Amino acid sequence: MSWLKELLRAAGEPVLFGPIDEAAGGAARGELAVGACYVAANLRVAHIEFGRRGTHRLSAVTSASARLDSTWPGGSARLGGLALEGTLAALDPAHRGRVVSVGTSLFGPTPYRGGPLALEVGLFSRTDKDLAEPFLHFLGKLADVAAVPFVPAASTFLPLLDEGLALLQRAGGLELEAGAAIALERPVTGTYLVARARGRGVAEARLRADGVFWASDDPVTEPHLVFDLVSSDRRDDFPAVPELAEAWSELREAVRRERHDLVEQALARLRRTAVLSPDLLAADGDRLVTLAQDLAEKALPGGLTSAAPASGAPFPELADLLLYPARP
């Protein structure tokens, strides 16, 4: 059992969790296409009930982690992030109920290859204790590394991030405001609400530009957060996948040196990397390799086999590669 799940169980308070209806301002709902889409979660709103507690100023901290149990051939993948929101820190009690729009990535995009999505998300209030500020600043830097949407990096750094948050919470620097630990057996895209609200249902919630409201038109004043679970058939940040970038750089250098033998080796490495990457769909990996072969053949004198004529076209940087067709 994870630290956050233990904390939620110890709190023992009812937590409201569920999708906000699309007609009520939420994102479109739909099942994820197995093996044909990327999934991601983005934080829309983080809200804590007031700006001060006693003599302590407060600001919001949102953490989230997700595990896709069958997201790649090598096993499960864990992704996550940390959103630090400082705009509540200077609020006084007269500004209670302020909603903070965040727009921060919580995890992903990552390929969805089927299986359940285990999601843990927590909303915390941070006090201005002496140790909290520098410690959270350090965790924020760690989160910048952990939250990059690539499985190997996240798997390395997220346990350290969790441990740091747990230590800060136990030292009194963080207080749980709302959170949920759920398993979505058949994940569905849409907008989700997590709130510490009694006697309410998610169907009563309405998402508006100025915050979340109940059907009665009363604002949701209880601590809550709202996030979107979204999917896409492409990932535009593919050039930043570390293993792909390294393999592409090796191929580009071999083409530049006009070393046919090294080009063949680099193409083989790129093919293995793309096929086995936990961060790339199989169709995108195949498309990338096909483009690389065509570009190398055009750039090399004599082509790959030293028999076909070559155009002498430059071999592009990976960031300049048009992997996807232009959207209509």
VOVEXDO-784204 format. One record per atom (N, C-alpha, C): x, y, z. Coordinates in steps of 0.02 Angstrom, whole numbers, padded with zeros to 5 digits, always signed. Layout:
residues N
XYZ ...
This chain:
residues 328
+00042-00060+00000 +00000+00000+00000 +00044+00062+00000 +00027+00112-00042 +00068+00171-00049 +00058+00218+00009 +00103+00268+00014 +00098+00318+00067 +00033+00356+00063 +00013+00380+00003 -00048+00419-00003 -00109+00377+00013 -00109+00315-00009 -00167+00272+00005 -00174+00260+00080 -00119+00251+00114 -00121+00243+00187 -00147+00306+00220 -00125+00364+00195 -00147+00427+00223 -00222+00438+00213 -00247+00420+00155 -00318+00426+00141 -00359+00380+00186 -00334+00320+00196 -00371+00273+00239 -00371+00297+00311 -00314+00325+00333 -00310+00350+00402 -00356+00410+00413 -00364+00452+00360 -00407+00511+00367 -00479+00491+00379 -00502+00437+00347 -00568+00410+00360 -00626+00455+00340 -00614+00506+00300 -00668+00551+00279 -00695+00531+00211 -00759+00541+00199 -00787+00524+00134 -00757+00568+00079 -00741+00538+00024 -00713+00574-00032 -00759+00565-00092 -00775+00619-00124 -00817+00618-00183 -00771+00612-00244 -00781+00561-00284 -00741+00552-00345 -00786+00528-00401 -00775+00557-00460 -00811+00534-00518 -00807+00583-00575 -00833+00563-00634 -00829+00607-00692 -00883+00660-00691 -00864+00721-00711 -00912+00775-00721 -00943+00765-00790 -01008+00769-00794 -01043+00758-00856 -01018+00807-00909 -01011+00781-00971 -00986+00823-01026 -01031+00884-01036 -01096+00875-01027 -01142+00931-01035 -01134+00983-00980 -01102+00963-00924 -01092+01009-00868 -01025+01044-00871 -00992+01042-00927 -00929+01077-00936 -00868+01033-00937 -00877+00967-00933 -00820+00922-00933 -00797+00905-01003 -00739+00873-01008 -00711+00852-01072 -00751+00793-01099 -00743+00781-01163 -00779+00726-01195 -00758+00659-01165 -00808+00614-01155 -00795+00549-01127 -00791+00497-01182 -00746+00449-01174 -00739+00396-01222 -00688+00345-01199 -00697+00283-01220 -00650+00230-01201 -00583+00239-01238 -00530+00218-01205 -00464+00222-01235 -00455+00167-01287 -00425+00184-01343 -00413+00136-01396 -00349+00097-01381 -00357+00033-01367 -00300-00009-01347 -00249-00012-01403 -00187+00005-01386 -00132+00001-01434 -00133+00054-01488 -00178+00103-01482 -00184+00153-01535 -00189+00225-01509 -00176+00235-01445 -00181+00303-01419 -00133+00312-01360 -00120+00375-01345 -00082+00395-01287 -00131+00424-01236 -00117+00413-01172 -00161+00438-01119 -00121+00486-01075 -00155+00538-01051 -00123+00588-01008 -00176+00617-00962 -00152+00647-00906 -00197+00681-00860 -00170+00751-00847 -00215+00800-00850 -00196+00870-00840 -00240+00901-00786 -00208+00935-00739 -00243+00967-00684 -00276+01032-00708 -00340+01039-00697 -00377+01100-00715 -00381+01148-00657 -00402+01123-00599 -00416+01166-00542 -00391+01133-00478 -00359+01172-00435 -00343+01151-00367 -00372+01203-00320 -00411+01182-00271 -00446+01229-00228 -00439+01208-00155 -00414+01252-00113 -00417+01240-00041 -00461+01293-00011 -00489+01278+00046 -00546+01316+00071 -00529+01387+00093 -00468+01398+00118 -00452+01466+00139 -00377+01477+00134 -00359+01540+00139 -00289+01559+00128 -00246+01559+00191 -00277+01555+00249 -00238+01552+00311 -00270+01502+00359 -00228+01469+00397 -00252+01425+00450 -00214+01445+00513 -00250+01478+00558 -00216+01505+00617 -00169+01560+00597 -00107+01553+00617 -00056+01604+00598 -00017+01585+00536 -00034+01527+00507 +00004+01503+00450 -00031+01521+00384 +00008+01546+00338 -00017+01555+00270 -00017+01487+00235 -00062+01480+00187 -00069+01416+00153 -00061+01425+00078 -00037+01375+00045 -00041+01370-00028 -00054+01298-00046 -00074+01287-00108 -00095+01220-00128 -00037+01181-00159 -00035+01117-00144 +00012+01070-00174 -00028+01011-00198 -00021+00994-00260 -00058+00937-00288 -00007+00885-00312 -00014+00823-00290 +00029+00770-00315 -00015+00717-00347 +00012+00684-00396 -00025+00631-00429 +00023+00579-00455 +00003+00517-00453 +00041+00464-00485 -00008+00415-00515 +00014+00383-00568 -00029+00335-00601 +00012+00274-00621 -00021+00217-00622 +00012+00156-00645 -00033+00123-00697 -00005+00110-00755 -00039+00072-00806 -00011+00001-00804 -00053-00046-00785 -00027-00112-00769 -00004-00153-00829 -00024-00134-00889 +00001-00171-00947 +00017-00123-01004 +00055-00072-00987 +00064-00019-01036 +00121-00032-01086 +00163-00081-01073 +00216-00096-01122 +00239-00167-01112 +00274-00196-01161 +00292-00267-01157 +00334-00284-01096 +00371-00235-01068 +00414-00249-01011 +00377-00251-00945 +00314-00234-00943 +00277-00234-00880 +00239-00170-00869 +00225-00156-00806 +00186-00096-00790 +00230-00034-00792 +00197+00023-00801 +00232+00087-00803 +00202+00133-00751 +00244+00172-00719 +00220+00220-00670 +00239+00289-00692 +00191+00334-00689 +00202+00403-00709 +00172+00448-00656 +00194+00511-00655 +00165+00556-00605 +00197+00624-00606 +00171+00668-00563 +00197+00735-00561 +00178+00770-00497 +00203+00830-00490 +00190+00871-00431 +00175+00942-00454 +00118+00969-00435 +00100+01037-00452 +00106+01081-00391 +00148+01131-00394 +00157+01178-00339 +00123+01243-00358 +00074+01263-00320 +00036+01324-00335 +00046+01374-00279 +00079+01429-00293 +00096+01477-00241 +00049+01536-00235 -00001+01542-00278 -00041+01602-00279 -00087+01608-00218 -00095+01554-00181 -00137+01559-00121 -00097+01585-00060 -00032+01587-00066 +00009+01599-00007 -00005+01667+00025 -00021+01717-00014 -00029+01784+00013 -00102+01802+00028 -00147+01754+00021 -00218+01769+00032 -00233+01778+00106 -00280+01820+00121 -00303+01827+00190 -00373+01796+00195 -00401+01790+00257 -00465+01756+00264 -00522+01788+00224 -00516+01850+00203 -00569+01881+00164 -00576+01851+00095 -00524+01813+00074 -00526+01784+00008 -00540+01709+00011 -00574+01686+00060 -00590+01614+00065 -00630+01592+00004 -00617+01531-00016 -00655+01503-00071 -00627+01519-00139 -00568+01548-00142 -00539+01563-00207 -00519+01499-00244 -00533+01497-00308 -00515+01440-00349 -00451+01457-00386 -00406+01410-00388 -00342+01420-00422 -00341+01375-00484 -00338+01406-00543 -00332+01367-00604 -00258+01351-00614 -00243+01289-00628 -00173+01268-00631 -00150+01251-00702 -00186+01206-00735 -00166+01186-00803 -00100+01151-00806 -00086+01108-00758 -00021+01074-00753 -00030+01000-00772 +00020+00973-00807 +00019+00902-00824 +00030+00861-00761 -00013+00812-00750 -00004+00766-00693 +00034+00703-00714 +00019+00678-00773 +00059+00623-00800 +00045+00615-00874 +00091+00581-00907 +00084+00566-00978 +00104+00623-01022 +00097+00614-01088 +00063+00558-01120 +00106+00494-01121 +00071+00438-01119 +00105+00374-01122 +00060+00326-01162 +00089+00278-01197 +00048+00232-01236 +00000+00192-01193 -00060+00183-01218 -00108+00140-01183 -00114+00075-01221 -00091+00021-01190 -00092-00045-01221 -00140-00092-01186 -00188-00063-01152 -00238-00104-01118 -00223-00111-01044 -00271-00137-01008 -00263-00147-00936 -00290-00090-00895 -00295-00099-00829 -00323-00048-00785 -00275+00010-00774 -00304+00065-00752 -00266+00124-00733 -00275+00134-00658 -00221+00127-00620 -00222+00140-00548 -00199+00211-00537 -00242+00252-00508 -00229+00323-00502 -00232+00345-00429 -00182+00382-00408 -00181+00412-00342 -00169+00487-00350 -00213+00527-00322 -00206+00599-00328 -00223+00631-00261 -00183+00678-00239 -00194+00710-00175 -00187+00785-00179 -00229+00820-00143 -00225+00893-00138 -00207+00910-00066 -00153+00947-00057 -00126+00963+00009 -00123+01039+00018 -00130+01060+00079 -00114+01129+00096 -00044+01130+00126 -00006+01180+00106 +00063+01187+00130 +00066+01247+00176 +00092+01238+00235 +00103+01294+00280 +00171+01326+00266 +00181+01385+00292 +00244+01420+00280 +00295+01407+00335 +00296+01345+00358 +00347+01326+00407 +00417+01334+00376 +00465+01344+00420 +00533+01359+00396 +00559+01306+00348 +00547+01243+00363 +00575+01189+00322 +00534+01176+00259 +00470+01196+00259 +00427+01177+00203 +00449+01209+00138 +00465+01273+00139 +00480+01309+00077 +00541+01280+00041 +00600+01276+00074 +00658+01250+00037 +00650+01176+00019 +00616+01137+00062 +00608+01066+00048 +00563+01056-00012 +00508+01095-00016 +00464+01089-00073 +00497+01115-00136 +00539+01165-00129 +00576+01190-00187 +00620+01134-00216 +00652+01097-00171 +00693+01041-00193 +00650+00986-00225 +00593+00971-00193 +00548+00920-00221 +00521+00942-00289 +00509+01008-00296 +00486+01033-00360 +00536+01020-00416 +00601+01029-00400 +00652+01014-00450 +00654+00940-00466 +00646+00899-00414 +00644+00827-00424 +00584+00809-00467 +00527+00842-00454 +00466+00828-00491 +00473+00847-00564 +00512+00899-00578 +00522+00919-00647 +00555+00863-00687 +00597+00824-00653 +00629+00767-00686 +00580+00708-00688 +00548+00696-00631 +00504+00638-00626 +00442+00645-00670 +00419+00707-00679 +00356+00718-00715 +00365+00718-00790 +00426+00716-00815 +00433+00710-00887 +00398+00645-00906 +00360+00645-00961 +00316+00589-00974 +00351+00529-01006 +00407+00508-00977 +00443+00451-01003 +00451+00400-00947 +00433+00339-00962 +00427+00288-00911 +00492+00275-00872 +00550+00265-00904 +00610+00250-00864 +00627+00305-00814 +00622+00369-00835 +00639+00424-00789 +00590+00427-00732 +00525+00420-00747 +00475+00423-00694 +00483+00366-00645 +00498+00307-00670 +00506+00249-00626 +00565+00258-00578 +00615+00296-00599 +00674+00307-00557 +00661+00360-00504 +00628+00415-00522 +00624+00472-00477 +00559+00476-00436 +00505+00445-00459 +00442+00452-00422 +00445+00422-00351 +00478+00365-00340 +00483+00341-00271 +00517+00392-00225 +00569+00427-00250 +00602+00478-00210 +00556+00537-00196 +00516+00556-00245 +00469+00610-00236 +00416+00592-00184 +00390+00532-00188 +00341+00508-00139 +00370+00508-00069 +00433+00485-00063 +00465+00483+00003 +00473+00553+00031 +00492+00601-00012 +00500+00670+00011 +00435+00700+00034 +00380+00689-00003 +00315+00714+00017 +00292+00683+00083 +00304+00618+00090 +00285+00584+00152 +00323+00613+00212 +00388+00625+00203 +00427+00654+00258 +00402+00723+00277 +00386+00764+00226 +00362+00831+00240 +00294+00830+00274 +00251+00785+00253 +00185+00779+00285 +00192+00757+00358 +00235+00710+00371 +00243+00686+00440 +00274+00739+00484 +00312+00785+00454 +00342+00839+00492 +00295+00898+00501 +00235+00893+00475 +00186+00946+00484 +00187+01000+00430 +00225+00989+00377 +00228+01039+00325 +00174+01034+00273 +00140+00977+00271 +00084+00967+00224 +00025+00939+00262 -00035+00959+00240 -00096+00931+00269 -00142+00909+00212 -00165+00847+00214 -00209+00821+00162 -00276+00857+00164 -00296+00884+00107 -00361+00918+00101 -00412+00874+00065 -00392+00841+00013 -00436+00795-00024 -00392+00749-00066 -00417+00691-00081 -00378+00645-00122 -00417+00583-00137 -00391+00543-00182 -00424+00481-00201 -00372+00432-00225 -00383+00369-00211 -00343+00314-00236 -00391+00264-00267 -00393+00263-00334 -00443+00222-00367 -00410+00180-00422 -00445+00128-00442 -00423+00085-00497 -00478+00086-00549 -00462+00110-00608 -00509+00112-00664 -00496+00051-00708 -00539+00001-00702 -00528-00060-00740 -00533-00047-00815 -00580-00004-00835 -00586+00016-00905 -00583+00093-00907 -00524+00120-00912 -00516+00193-00908 -00556+00228-00964 -00587+00283-00945 -00627+00322-00991 -00603+00394-00987 -00594+00426-01044 -00573+00496-01044 -00630+00539-01018 -00613+00599-00996 -00663+00645-00971 -00633+00689-00916 -00675+00727-00884 -00655+00771-00830 -00679+00741-00764 -00633+00737-00715 -00647+00704-00652 -00642+00753-00594 -00686+00744-00546 -00687+00785-00486 -00668+00743-00425 -00624+00770-00384 -00607+00741-00318 -00623+00795-00267 -00667+00780-00219 -00688+00831-00170 -00700+00799-00103 -00687+00837-00050 -00704+00815+00018 -00772+00845+00034 -00824+00813+00009 -00892+00840+00015 -00939+00786+00042 -00980+00806+00089 -01029+00760+00119 -01098+00772+00089 -01135+00717+00081 -01204+00722+00058 -01213+00749-00012 -01164+00742-00053 -01167+00767-00122 -01150+00710-00171 -01168+00720-00233 -01151+00674-00286 -01116+00711-00343 -01073+00675-00379 -01037+00707-00434 -01085+00733-00487 -01142+00700-00494 -01191+00722-00544 -01216+00793-00530 -01208+00816-00469 -01230+00883-00451 -01179+00937-00470 -01119+00917-00487 -01065+00965-00499 -01069+00994-00570 -01053+01057-00575 -01050+01092-00639 -00984+01130-00644 -00949+01120-00699 -00885+01153-00709 -00897+01216-00751 -00875+01273-00724 -00882+01336-00759 -00814+01370-00764 -00811+01423-00802 -00747+01459-00811 -00721+01487-00746 -00767+01503-00699 -00747+01533-00636 -00747+01483-00578 -00747+01418-00593 -00742+01368-00541 -00793+01312-00546 -00800+01275-00492 -00847+01218-00490 -00906+01237-00446 -00966+01223-00471 -01027+01241-00436 -01073+01180-00431 -01115+01181-00380 -01167+01130-00375 -01226+01150-00420 -01269+01102-00433 -01326+01116-00476 -01370+01171-00447 -01367+01182-00382 -01404+01236-00349 -01375+01305-00363 -01320+01307-00400 -01283+01368-00416 -01239+01393-00359 -01233+01353-00306 -01187+01370-00252 -01117+01347-00270 -01065+01386-00255 -00997+01364-00270 -00977+01306-00225 -00935+01263-00251 -00907+01208-00211 -00851+01238-00168 -00864+01245-00104 -00815+01276-00060 -00770+01225-00025 -00792+01162-00026 -00750+01110+00004 -00685+01101-00037 -00631+01079-00005 -00569+01067-00043 -00583+01018-00101 -00559+01036-00160 -00571+00993-00217 -00519+01006-00271 -00514+00959-00316 -00473+00968-00376 -00510+00937-00435 -00494+00961-00493 -00524+00939-00555 -00468+00924-00605 -00471+00866-00637 -00421+00850-00687 -00454+00817-00748 -00421+00824-00805 -00444+00793-00867 -00402+00731-00881 -00435+00677-00899 -00402+00618-00925 -00414+00619-01000 -00362+00624-01040 -00369+00635-01111 -00328+00584-01150 -00346+00576-01214 -00309+00531-01257 -00295+00565-01323 -00244+00540-01358 -00226+00567-01423 -00195+00511-01465 -00201+00517-01530 -00171+00467-01574 -00099+00484-01593 -00072+00537-01563 -00003+00557-01577 +00028+00587-01514 +00094+00584-01510 +00129+00621-01457 +00181+00666-01490 +00167+00730-01487 +00209+00778-01522 +00277+00788-01489 +00286+00764-01427 +00350+00772-01393 +00396+00712-01403 +00382+00671-01455 +00423+00612-01466 +00498+00627-01473 +00519+00686-01500 +00591+00698-01505 +00626+00702-01438 +00588+00712-01384 +00619+00718-01318 +00627+00651-01283 +00601+00597-01312 +00612+00531-01281 +00686+00516-01282 +00718+00510-01224 +00792+00507-01222 +00823+00453-01265 +00797+00392-01263 +00827+00337-01301 +00821+00348-01376 +00764+00375-01397 +00755+00390-01468 +00803+00445-01491 +00808+00497-01450 +00852+00552-01468 +00924+00529-01475 +00946+00485-01430 +01015+00460-01433 +01026+00417-01495 +00978+00373-01510 +00986+00329-01568 +00983+00369-01633 +00940+00420-01635 +00936+00462-01695 +01000+00502-01705 +01028+00528-01652 +01090+00566-01656 +01147+00523-01683 +01150+00460-01661 +01201+00414-01686 +01193+00402-01761 +01130+00394-01782 +01117+00383-01854 +01136+00445-01894 +01118+00502-01870 +01132+00565-01905 +01207+00575-01913 +01245+00559-01861 +01318+00566-01865 +01347+00517-01915 +01321+00456-01917 +01347+00406-01965 +01332+00428-02037 +01273+00457-02048 +01256+00483-02115 +01303+00541-02133 +01314+00585-02085 +01358+00643-02097 +01428+00621-02118 +01452+00567-02087 +01519+00541-02103 +01520+00497-02165 +01460+00485-02194 +01453+00443-02254 +01482+00373-02242 +01470+00347-02182 +01493+00280-02165 +01435+00231-02171 +01431+00196-02228 +01375+00152-02241 +01370+00097-02188 +01428+00071-02167 +01427+00017-02117 +01398+00041-02051 +01417+00101-02030 +01391+00128-01967 +01318+00148-01973 +01297+00168-02033 +01227+00185-02044 +01183+00123-02034 +01205+00067-02060 +01166+00005-02052 +01161-00013-01978 +01216-00006-01941 +01215-00022-01870 +01168+00027-01832 +01172+00090-01850 +01131+00140-01816 +01057+00130-01832 +01041+00111-01894 +00972+00097-01911 +00946+00037-01872 +00988-00013-01863 +00967-00072-01825 +00954-00053-01752 +00997-00009-01725 +00987+00013-01656 +00923+00054-01649 +00911+00099-01697 +00851+00139-01695 +00789+00095-01700 +00791+00044-01741 +00734-00002-01748 +00720-00037-01682 +00772-00063-01649 +00762-00096-01584 +00735-00047-01533 +00763+00013-01532 +00742+00063-01482 +00669+00082-01492 +00649+00094-01554 +00581+00115-01568 +00531+00060-01552 +00548-00002-01570 +00502-00058-01559 +00494-00073-01485 +00548-00068-01447 +00546-00087-01376 +00531-00028-01330 +00524+00032-01357 +00514+00091-01315 +00448+00087-01277 +00449+00098-01210 +00387+00101-01172 +00350+00167-01183 +00381+00213-01219 +00352+00280-01227 +00324+00293-01296 +00324+00242-01339 +00303+00252-01408 +00257+00195-01430 +00203+00212-01464 +00159+00161-01493 +00196+00126-01549 +00176+00062-01560 +00210+00022-01612 +00205+00055-01680 +00146+00082-01697 +00137+00113-01763 +00182+00174-01771 +00192+00212-01718 +00236+00270-01722 +00309+00248-01728 +00327+00194-01694 +00395+00168-01700 +00410+00145-01771 +00362+00110-01801 +00371+00087-01870 +00376+00146-01917 +00335+00196-01907 +00336+00256-01950 +00403+00292-01944 +00429+00296-01884 +00493+00329-01873 +00550+00293-01909 +00551+00227-01904 +00604+00188-01936 +00600+00194-02012 +00540+00191-02039 +00531+00198-02111 +00556+00265-02136 +00539+00318-02100 +00563+00385-02119 +00639+00389-02114 +00667+00359-02063 +00740+00361-02055 +00775+00326-02113 +00749+00269-02134 +00779+00233-02190 +00775+00275-02254 +00717+00305-02267 +00709+00345-02328 +00755+00405-02327 +00760+00438-02270 +00802+00498-02265 +00876+00480-02273 +00897+00424-02242 +00967+00404-02248 +00984+00386-02321 +00938+00353-02355 +00951+00335-02425 +00957+00396-02469 +00916+00447-02455 +00920+00509-02495 +00982+00550-02479 +01005+00545-02417 +01061+00587-02396 +01129+00558-02415 +01135+00492-02418 +01199+00460-02431 +01215+00459-02506 +01277+00472-02523 +01298+00464-02593 +01289+00391-02614 +01249+00379-02666 +01239+00311-02688 +01184+00275-02649 +01154+00308-02602 +01101+00276-02563 +01128+00226-02514 +01085+00189-02481 +01106+00140-02430 +01147+00084-02460 +01133+00065-02522 +01167+00009-02553 +01226+00030-02596 +01239+00096-02600 +01292+00124-02642 +01279+00112-02716 +01217+00096-02734 +01201+00083-02804 +01149+00132-02830 +01103+00152-02789 +01050+00198-02811 +01074+00270-02807 +01049+00313-02852 +01069+00383-02849 +01040+00416-02787 +01076+00464-02759 +01053+00499-02699 +01044+00573-02715 +00998+00604-02681 +00984+00674-02693 +01030+00720-02654 +01066+00692-02605 +01109+00733-02563 +01070+00776-02514 +01008+00757-02500 +00966+00796-02454 +00995+00791-02384 +00992+00845-02345 +01019+00843-02276 +00978+00797-02232 +01012+00765-02185 +00978+00722-02137 +00956+00765-02078 +00891+00769-02063 +00867+00819-02015 +00880+00799-01942 +00876+00849-01899 +00873+00836-01827 +00807+00801-01812 +00805+00763-01758 +00743+00728-01740 +00687+00778-01726 +00704+00835-01696 +00653+00885-01681 +00621+00915-01743 +00656+00910-01800 +00629+00937-01863 +00592+00885-01904 +00588+00824-01880 +00556+00770-01918 +00480+00777-01916 +00449+00770-01974 +00376+00772-01978 +00351+00699-01974 +00341+00677-01912 +00321+00607-01902 +00247+00596-01919 +00206+00648-01908 +00135+00641-01918 +00111+00684-01977 +00059+00662-02011 +00031+00705-02064 -00002+00767-02033 -00004+00820-02071 -00034+00882-02047 -00108+00871-02034 -00133+00899-01980 -00204+00893-01965 -00245+00934-02014 -00303+00908-02034 -00345+00946-02082 -00371+01010-02050 
